[in-house]
Amino acid sequence: MSRGIYIVANDRVIDNAIALLNSIRYYDPEVIIYLIPFNDNYHKVAEQVATLHNVKIFPDLELIDKFTKRIGEIFDRDFLALPNKMRKLVAWFGPLDEFIYIDTDIVVFEKIADNLDKLSEVDFFCCDYHHANEKLRNIFSPLVKEQQIFSDVQLQDVFNSGFWASRKGIITEQQMDETLRECAAHREYFDFSEGVTDQPVLNYLVLKLIAKRGNLVKIPGGGPGSWAGSQNFQQQDYALYDRGQRLKYLHWAGTRMKTGSPYWQLWEHYRYLHEGKFAFIPKLTRRLFPFVVART
């Protein structure tokens, strides 16, 4: 059984991709990682991350192209302006039997693939507090609750689309096609008012098609948060802590990535981890990137 990680990237987000992958490899030199190209402008980032992080290109580019074309046929452009935003959904039909999908505006603070053990209990899991803090905002309109499209219990499982995990085969291509067409026919179900893209549709797919779901923060006392907009995290040794609990990852969702952004220096640390920009080079970094020692 193959396990690993999918990311979606192109050359425009190369810095974010490198920061994310540096953090993943810092804690896990071996995990399989696949890059799903966001569009045709991905060759620079693909070359970089193949060399630095042993990242492979998603092996079926024809499937990605066909899927993107199909999305464009199902959804009107004024509903879903960028069909490419949905490319992460091909993860269900890729080479990995069990996978975590991770957005590139994230860095991780642990051997993140170990969380795939949760798939022994569920068929899908996320790891965030969207259900508690944002509730249905940026996912569903009030109509979904009013018309009982999903139950209150189901709606407690809404999630942020930047970090989630599942397994191949849980959703078939036919199921996905039918459900996406259902979404396209009911624009009134979704909240796109603040510019989110794939998140509402992905939530609908998961709530509709996957019954056994989990959320890693739903533990006694609550797990650590993950959103960079939270100001209460404490930093120690290039990781963050929430009420004494080490964060699994930090996500700059909805935050412009630039100097002065929340936890910017932490992002910079991971972005330049292998380039010798920082004086502090942990032992594990030297093992993963031995040429750093010669350059610093």
Secondary structure by P-SEA (a helix, b strand, c coil): cccbbbbbbcccaaaaaaaaaaaaaacccbbbbbbcccccccaaaaaaaaacccccccccaaaaaaaaaaaaaacccccccccccccccccccccccbbbbbcccccccccccccccccccccbbbbcccccccccccccccccccccccccccccccccccccccccccccaaaaaaaaaaaaaccccccccccccaaaaaaaaaaaccccccccccccccccccccccccccccccccccccccccccccccccccccccaaaaaaaaaaccccccccccaaaaaacccccccc
